[in-house]
Amino acid sequence: MAHDWVAFAKQLRSIAQTGQTYTTNKYELERYRQLETLTNQMFAVLGDVPIERVENFIVPDRGYATPKVDVRGALFDGDRVLLVREIKDGRWTLPGGWADVNEGPSSCVLREIAEEAGRCASNPRLAMLKDRSLHPYTPVSPDHIYKLFYVCDDDGGEFVPNNETDAADFFALDALPPLSEGRTLAVDIHQCREFQRSGAPSVYSD
């Protein structure tokens, strides 16, 4: 049931955002702004957090509301996977982040791996595309997010601390550390490994 209310709040927020973009009526604009405030209050109640935290968490966006894109890269050494530790929550995840404007998703994931893990990677193969809202990622997000998972070849490198991650290491698949489950689930890692072992070809990906 909570999942349904999150979906309702996301839909209302997208209506508020799109309405503020296209309306030319100042009274309608005010109502859409009120609707945006109301959805922030809903997210605060659903997440049991202060509304200020919700407002600070949401990245301001304008224009027609569309899903955001998150890319993640999986590098394997046998049955070990490369993970990075996020500074924000102290937990581990596949390296990755938001797709950037003017950069294809394949090159974006290679850049994220280099920046967050200090590894040179190549040959990115799209293994999965997931709708975050249909899987048990926590906490819930006010944004509708598509997650692209790439399996890449590891060409070596050395970790350098940065403003997003403070450690990188390989972990056995049966001994994963505490995961940042808003970013990566254990099942994501295992599914990427299954894709790699299968030798299945990637679909075309820019």
Secondary structure, DSSP 8 states (H G I E B T S, - for coil): -HHHHHHHHHHHHHHHHHHHHH---HHHHHHHHHHHHHHHHHHHHHHTS-HHHHHHHS----SS---EEEEEEEEEETTEEEEEEETTTS-EE-SEEE--TTS-HHHHHHHHHHHHH-EEEEEEEEEEEEEGGGTT-SS--SS-EEEEEEEEEEEEE-----SSEEEEEEEETTS---B-TTT--HHHHHHHHHHHHHT-------
